[in-house]
Amino acid sequence: MFVGRFPGATLAELGAGGAAMKATKFLEQAKGEAQFVDALLVARYALVIHDGMTLLGDDEPPSRWQMRFTRELQCIDAALQSAGIDTTQALHPPNLDCKADDDDDGGGLQSGADD
């Protein structure tokens, strides 16, 4: 195997260089997993606050539909628990100040305005 300027060397033989590469890859993977967990927490929060709400139809008299997200919440909770997240603790509102939203005009809302 040829690695850089050291023919026949493996990453393990190169010592610190290989360790630094492994650490970088580990940190990149951890960052991706953290983003995944954050996305699940935001989805869980949205489902929890809407679970049990009643939707009213436009017809006369208005038809009613009870929103239930029990099954979806169970799936999200199972995924979070497998990642070591305790889902029995109080649920706090997520911080949704994402940099990707800066391109959006906010739908006419001023910065910091509630929907």
Secondary structure, DSSP 4 states (H G I P E B T S, - for coil): -EETTEET--TTTTTHHHHHHHHHHHHHHHHHHHHHHHHHHHHHHHHHHHTT-EEE-SSSSPPEEE---HHHHHHHHHHHHHTT--TTSPPPPP----GGGGGS-GGGPPTT---
